[in-house]
Amino acid sequence: MKKYSIVSLFAGCGGMDLGFTGGFTSLGKKYPKRNFTISWANDIDANACKTFKEYFGHDIVCDDITQVLNGKKQATMFEQSIPKTADVVIGGFPCQDFSHAGKRLGFGSKRGMLYQSMVEVVRRTKPLVFVAENVKGLLTMNKGEAIKTIIKDFEGLGYHVEYNLYLAADYGVPQMRERVVIVGTRKDKLPPFEHPKPTHKKENWVTLEEAIGDLEKEKEGSTH
């Protein structure tokens, strides 16, 4: 079966990567390995990069993506090798400056403009699909103009772009966390993405006890 390559940006410890690659068990359900392979990954946080590398057994460029893209960094051979093509580009570009819990600097900060690095990687690699994730506050930033700007920038590369606000609990995750998910599909290859409907209702949301209650008696640092 065909393998699909992933370029992972703002990867953190690899949550989005894990969703694509599969091969794990959660709440007693086994999720098989899927036909996605990580071809290149990047994050700026050293601890996150260490976790990513140890879990996936895959190198990750631990540096400022803007410096890597601009060629301003004395990179290793691996770090220079952002693929020329990719099937999928994924990334949770930094959310702090869009969050209601922060100063709401939005595009007025360097961090708030990092979504443009994802736009640039999509422009270079021309993936079939890209998936971006951010906080709920993105939808109201600058009276809704921020999300419009981001969508316009991605659409300008030749993509259908759809976005939706998800409540994690509605999809079997034990968190009252809302996130905006933006999905782009290449117009010359694919139709617009259809967002999935919720899999869980309030009466059967997964509780924290169900998810990690078994860890209560484990010693700190245990790997079991």
N, C-alpha and C positions, 0 to 999 in steps of 0.2 A: 504494500500500500504506500502511496505517496507520503513523504515526510514534508511537513510544512515548517519553514524556518521562522524563528522569532527574534526580533531585535527588541530588547527590553530596556526601557529608559526609566530613570528614577525608580529603580527596581526594589529598593529597600531590601528586605530579607527574602523577597521572592513570592509574595502572596499571589499576585496576578499570574506569575509564571507557573506556579503550582496548579492553578485552575486550568491552564492550558495543557500542561504536560501530564497531569493526572498521576496515577501510581501511588495513591495514599488511601487511608481509611479514616472516616469521620463518622462519629456516632453509630458505629457498628456497620456502616455501609462502605463497601470497597469501591473505589473509583479507579478503573483500570488505566494503564498507560495509554496515552493518546498519541496521535501522529504529529505532534508538535515537538520541535527540538530548539533549544536555545542556541542561537548562533553568535550573539553578542549581547552584552549586558553592561549597564553603567549605574553607579550611584556615587554620591559624594561622601557618605557616612561610612567611616572605617569599620565600625562594629556591624553595621548592616551588611557590608560587603563580605566580612569574615563569615557571617552566618550564611549568606547566600552561597558562597564558595563551598563551605563545608557540607551544606545540605544537598546542593545540586551537583557537586563535584565539577563545577564549571568555572572557569576564570571570569572575573568581572572587573571592569575598568573602574577603579576607585578614584574618581577625580571630578572636577567641575566640567560638566558636559559642554558648556560654552567654550572652554579652553580647548577641549578635545576637537570640537567641530571647527574651531578657528585655526587649528594647527599651531597654537601659541605655546603648547606644552611639549617638553622634551619627552615624547611618548616612547614606549617600547614598541617593538614590532606588532605585538598583539593589540596594543591600544590604538595604533594607527589604522587597524584593519576593520573599521566600520564597513560592513558588507555593502557592496554596490547595489545589491537587490535583497529583498526580504519578502516573505509571504505575509507576515503579520508584524506590526509594530505596536507595542503596548507600553503604557506608562501612566503612573499617577503623578502628574506634574505637581510641584509644590502648592499646597493649599493654604498655608498660614495667612497669606495676605488677602485671601478671599473669605476666610472664616469669620463668622459672627463673634467668635471668641478672641479674635485678634484685633489689630489696629485698622484693618480694612484698607490697606494701602493699595491693593489691587495692582493695576498697571503702573502705579507710581513708584514701584520698587523693582530692583533687579530680580528678586525672587519671583515677583508677580509676573514677570515677562518670560519666565523659563518655558512656558508653553510653546514659545517660538522655536525653542530647540527641538521640540517634538515635531513641529511643523517642518523644520528644516530636514530632519531625518526622514520624514515621510516623503518630502520632495526628492531627496537623494535616492532612496531605496525603492520608491514606488510600490509599496505593498498592496496586496489585494484587499487587506483589511487593516484598520487600526482601531485600537480601543484605548480611550483615555478616561481617567477617573479623577473626580475632585469633590469638594464639599458643597453642601446645599447653598451656602452663601454665594457661590459663583453666579447663581441665577439672579440674585438681586444686586450684585455689585454694579455700581455706576448706573443704577436704575434699569438694570437689565441689558445695558450696552456691552458689558464685558463678554457675556456668553455669545452675543450676536457677532462680536468682533472675532472671537475664537472660531466660531462656526464658519464665518466668511473666509477666514484665512485657510482653513482646511478645504472648504469647497473650491477655493481658487486653484487647488492642485488637481481638480478633476474627480472629486469624491461626492457621493451622496453622504450626507451627514445627518444622523439622527441622535437625539439625546433624550434622556429620561431620568427622573429622580426616583431612586429606589430606597425603600426601607428594608434594611438587612433582615429584620425579623420576618418579613413576608416571604423570604426565600430560604428559611431554615437555619439562619445564623442567629445565635443567641445575643443579639445586640440591637438596641434601639438607635441604630446609626443610619443616617440618611446620606446617600452619596449620589452625585450626578455621574452618569456613565454616558460617554460620547462614543458613538461607533460610526466609523466611516467605511464605505465600500466603494471600490473603484468603479466609476461609471461605465467604463468600457468592458468590464468583466462581470459585474454583479449588480443585482437590484438593491434598493434601499434595505437596510436592516430592519427587521421587525422585533421590537423589544418583547421579551417574554412576560407572560402574566404571572402574578404571584403564585407560589406553590403552597403557602401556608396562610391560614386565617388566624386571627387573634386568639381564638380558643385553642389552637394547637401550635402556637409559637414554641420554639425550643427554648427551654430555660437554661440559665447558667449552670444550675445544679446538674441537669441532664448532660450538659456538654463537658464540664470539667469537675464534677462532684467527686469523681474517683481520685482526684489529685490531692484532696484534703489531707489525707494521711501520709502522703509521700514526703520524704525528706527533701529539703531544699537542694537543688542541683541534681536530683535524680533524673535519669534518662528513661525510666520506665513509664 
